[in-house]
Structures are given as structure tokens and as C-alpha cells.
Amino acid sequence: MSDAAIAELTPKIGVRNVASYNERAWWDNHRAYELGYRPTGRGEDFREHALAEQAKLKPDPVGDFYQGGTFCSMEFDGDRNRVIDWKK
């Protein structure tokens, strides 16, 4: 999402997760659309490149589960056996 889109929506909706238009989106943008959000980018346009780069990384079930990549896993001190590995 562009900085301009965030600046326009923030006063209306507070802080929310919104994303560019993605056919495989994890988050539901319906509320943002109701408030006038119209994405200008498509994550799908970068899908092949993103998947190829992701395949180069070592598995990170903590980062995948919490959707934050290494930012989530670098200080994670919980039971890693309880984290779901979505790739299985």
C-alpha cells in the first residue's frame, strides 16, 4: 500500500491492515474498500519473483505462522513445536 493511501485512510479508520490487490491475500480488505480505499498496485505482478526469492531462504515456520518473517522469529522464545508449519 502506498504512503498516500495510508495517509488518506488513517483518519477514517484508525490503524488497520490493508494490502495491495492480491488474489491470494491473507487479509480481508472489505472494510477498507467500504471506506473508499482503491489499491493502485497488484502484488500478483511480482508473484513469480517473490516466490523464487522465498525459495532461497531457509524454512522459518515461526515467521510464516506470524506473518512477520525473521522479525518474528529472531527473538521468539516460545515452544517451536507448537507453531504450525503451513508447508507440510
Secondary structure, 3 states (H helix, E strand, C coil): CCHHHHHHHHHHHCCCCCCCECCCCCCCCHHHHHCCCCCCCEHHHHHHHHHHHHHCCCCCHHHHHHCCCHHHHCCCCCCHHHCCCCCC
